[in-house]
Amino acid sequence: MCAALYARLGAWDDVIAIADGVLAIPALSMGPLVRIEAWRLRARGLGAAGEAAGARGALETALDEASAVGYLWMEQVIREELLVTHEAIQKI
């Protein structure tokens, strides 16, 4: 996904825009992992933009989608990311 490249470059506005574009595609048109990764990238972009609450919401949606398809490893990864996001919100 090209959003991952933009993330490495620190172009967070582009990451969010690309993730939003991917998420606008109907869910049945792609594999669930693509959507889960798009939500995670969107969360990273929002977090980098200082929008911790938006990042948390994106991660919660990613967690819901991972749970719906039974991707246990992804659920754990997202829970860890939620914990980091929660800690960041507490520092604000």
C-alpha positions in Angstrom: 0.0 0.0 0.0 1.4 3.3 -1.0 0.2 4.9 2.3 2.9 2.9 4.1 5.5 4.6 1.9 4.1 8.0 2.8 4.1 7.0 6.4 7.8 6.3 6.2 8.3 9.7 4.7 6.3 11.3 7.4 3.7 12.7 4.9 0.8 12.1 7.3 -1.8 14.1 5.5 -1.2 11.9 2.4 -1.4 8.8 4.6 -4.8 9.9 5.9 -6.1 10.8 2.4 -5.0 7.4 0.9 -6.4 5.4 3.9 -9.7 7.3 3.5 -9.8 6.5 -0.2 -9.2 2.8 0.5 -11.9 2.7 3.2 -14.3 4.4 0.8 -14.2 1.2 -1.4 -17.0 -1.3 -0.4 -15.7 -3.8 2.1 -16.8 -6.8 -0.1 -14.4 -5.6 -2.9 -11.3 -6.3 -0.9 -9.8 -8.6 1.7 -10.3 -7.7 5.3 -6.6 -7.3 6.0 -6.4 -4.4 3.6 -9.2 -2.6 5.4 -7.6 -3.4 8.8 -4.3 -2.0 7.7 -5.9 1.1 6.2 -7.6 1.8 9.6 -4.2 1.3 11.4 -2.4 3.6 9.0 -5.2 6.2 9.3 -4.8 6.0 13.1 -1.0 6.6 12.8 -1.7 9.6 10.6 -4.2 11.0 13.0 -1.9 10.4 15.9 0.9 12.2 14.2 -1.4 15.1 13.5 -2.2 15.3 17.2 -5.7 13.9 16.9 -5.4 11.2 19.6 -9.2 10.7 19.9 -9.5 10.2 16.2 -6.6 7.8 16.2 -8.3 5.8 19.0 -11.5 5.7 17.0 -9.7 4.4 13.9 -8.0 1.7 16.0 -11.3 0.7 17.6 -12.8 0.3 14.1 -9.8 -1.8 13.0 -10.2 -4.0 16.1 -13.9 -4.5 15.3 -13.0 -5.5 11.8 -10.3 -7.9 12.9 -12.6 -9.4 15.5 -15.3 -9.9 12.9 -13.1 -12.1 10.7 -11.2 -13.8 13.6 -7.8 -12.4 12.9 -6.5 -12.9 16.5 -2.9 -11.8 15.9 -4.2 -8.5 14.4 -6.5 -8.1 17.3 -3.6 -8.3 19.7 -1.4 -5.9 17.7 -4.3 -3.4 17.6 -4.9 -3.7 21.3 -1.2 -2.9 21.9 -1.6 0.2 19.7 -4.7 1.2 21.6 -2.8 1.0 24.8 -0.1 3.3 23.5 -2.7 5.7 22.2 -4.5 5.7 25.5 -1.3 6.5 27.3 -0.7 9.4 24.9 -4.2 10.8 25.6 -3.5 10.6 29.3 -0.4 12.8 28.9 -2.4 15.5 27.2 
